[in-house]
Amino acid sequence: MAIKLTYIMLKTIEIARGIECVGCSGFTLNGGQPIKAVGNLYFIKEKETIITKKYEQPVDANFALPQSIHDLELDEESTPEYLLPAV
């Protein structure tokens, strides 16, 4: 829910103030490791598709910011990919 609200807020600022907002994939910031979803489900990226996969043991995926924003692979289409329904 927080991602959806943040997206709506940023999109509103983009439209109202004319400030371009771009994003990057979370997988860019954690070396492509699985990202916690809910319960023991994790988001994983297979080629260009993001799916959920169940892991019995917790996955330790550390996120890190790059030294420079120029090192980020930006996504011009900054629409979130909603894979799980709202709870």
C-alpha positions in Angstrom: 0.0 0.0 0.0 2.9 2.4 0.8 4.3 2.0 -2.7 0.9 2.8 -4.3 0.5 5.9 -2.1 4.1 7.1 -2.8 3.5 6.5 -6.6 0.3 8.6 -6.5 2.1 11.4 -4.5 5.1 11.5 -6.9 2.9 11.3 -10.0 0.8 14.3 -8.6 4.0 16.3 -8.1 5.2 15.4 -11.6 1.9 16.6 -13.1 1.3 19.7 -10.9 4.8 21.0 -10.8 6.2 19.7 -14.1 9.0 17.8 -12.3 10.0 14.6 -14.2 10.1 11.5 -12.0 12.0 8.4 -13.0 12.8 5.3 -11.0 14.9 2.2 -11.0 14.2 -1.4 -10.3 14.8 -2.6 -6.7 16.8 -5.5 -8.2 19.3 -2.9 -9.4 19.9 -1.9 -5.8 20.4 -5.4 -4.4 22.4 -7.2 -7.0 19.4 -9.1 -8.4 18.6 -10.9 -5.2 15.0 -11.9 -4.3 13.0 -9.1 -2.6 10.6 -9.9 0.3 7.0 -9.8 -0.6 4.6 -11.2 2.0 5.0 -14.3 4.3 7.6 -16.5 2.7 7.0 -15.2 -0.8 9.7 -13.2 -2.6 9.8 -11.3 -5.8 12.4 -12.6 -8.3 13.3 -11.4 -11.7 13.6 -14.0 -14.5 14.8 -12.3 -17.6 12.4 -9.3 -18.0 9.6 -10.8 -15.9 9.0 -10.4 -12.2 7.3 -13.3 -10.5 6.8 -14.5 -6.9 8.5 -17.6 -5.5 8.2 -19.3 -2.2 11.4 -19.7 -0.1 11.3 -21.9 3.1 14.3 -20.1 4.6 14.6 -16.3 4.8 16.7 -14.7 2.0 19.2 -12.2 3.1 19.2 -9.5 0.4 21.0 -6.3 1.3 20.2 -3.1 -0.6 22.9 -0.5 -1.3 22.9 2.9 -3.0 25.5 3.4 -5.8 28.3 5.9 -5.3 26.8 8.0 -8.1 23.3 8.4 -9.5 24.9 8.2 -12.9 25.7 4.5 -12.1 21.9 3.7 -11.8 20.0 2.1 -14.6 17.0 4.4 -14.7 13.5 3.3 -15.8 11.8 6.0 -17.8 8.5 4.1 -17.4 8.2 4.5 -13.7 4.9 2.8 -13.2 5.0 0.3 -10.4 4.5 -3.4 -11.3 1.7 -4.6 -8.9 1.9 -8.4 -8.7 0.1 -8.9 -5.4 -3.4 -7.6 -4.7 -3.9 -5.1 -1.9 -4.5 -6.6 1.5 
